[in-house]
Amino acid sequence: MDYLTVLGLSAATLTTISFLPQMMKTWQTKSAKDVSYIMLVTFILGVSLWLVYGIFRQDIAIILANSITLVFNLMILWLKIKYRNQYRNSPAKKYL
């Protein structure tokens, strides 16, 4: 494996795992009220395009990173949709 591939895989690993804390926090708190739908959808579209680009380039770092990042962000979007009514119906909302 050459240095450029190692560099790409290292960058891919760091940017991909950066979404784990948000995903875990959303799952644990059952709230994603501070996560923007527009940001999530735009990011998911961008990551999807990067994935297609990586497939055409046959670049394993781009393919792996964007595949995993896409899954993580789809999970965050799913959690946001799943928990959206929980915040709306919470008694604490009356005081905000």
N, C-alpha and C positions, 0 to 999 in steps of 0.2 A: 504494500500500500504506500503510495507516495505522500509527500508532505501536504500537498494541496488537498487531497482527499481527507486526510486527517484534520486539516483546518476546517474544511467544509462540514465534516461530521461533528467536530467540536462545536462549531457555531450552531449547527442544527440541534444538537443536544441541549445547549443552553437556552435557545429561543423556544424550543418545544416544552421543556420542563418549566418554563416561566409561567405557563398557564395552570400548572397543577395547584398552586396555592389558591387561585381564584375558584377553580372547580371544587376543591375540597371545602373552602369556606362557604360557597353557595350550597353545597350538599349538607354541610353540618348545620348551618343557620336556617336552611330552608327559605332563603331569601336572596334574590338577585335584583332587588329594586334599584340599586345603584349602577347596575350594568345596563348600558344603552343597547336597545334593539338595533338601532341604526349601525352602531359600531360593530356589533356581533355579525350582522348580516353582511356588511361591507367587508369585514375581515374574512368571513367564511368564503365569500366570492373571490377575494384576492388569493387566499390560500388554495382554493380550488384551481385557479388559473396557474399558480406556481406549481401545483402538482401536475397539471397537464404539461406545462413547460418542462418539468423535470423528466416526465415520461418520454417526451419527444427527444430530449437531450440525452436520455438514458443515464442520468446523474443520480446515483444512489443516495447521496446526501440530501438532495432536493426532494426526491421521492419519499424517503423515510421521514424527514422532518415535517413535510407538509401533509403527509398521510396522518401522522400522529397528531399534529396540531389541528387538523381538520376534525378528527374524532373528538379531541378535547373541547374544541369550540362548539361543535354540535351538541356535546353533552351539556355545556354551559347554557346554550340556547334552550335546550330541552328542559333543564332545571328552571330556567327563568320562566318559561311558559308554564311548567308544572306548578310552580310556587306563586304565580302572579296573583291568584285570588286570595292566598293566605294573608298577604299584607293588606289587601283591600278590606278584608273582613276582620282584621285584628282590632281589639279594643284600644290599643295604643295609638292607632291612627287618629282617633278623635282628638287627641291632645297635640297633634302636630300642626 
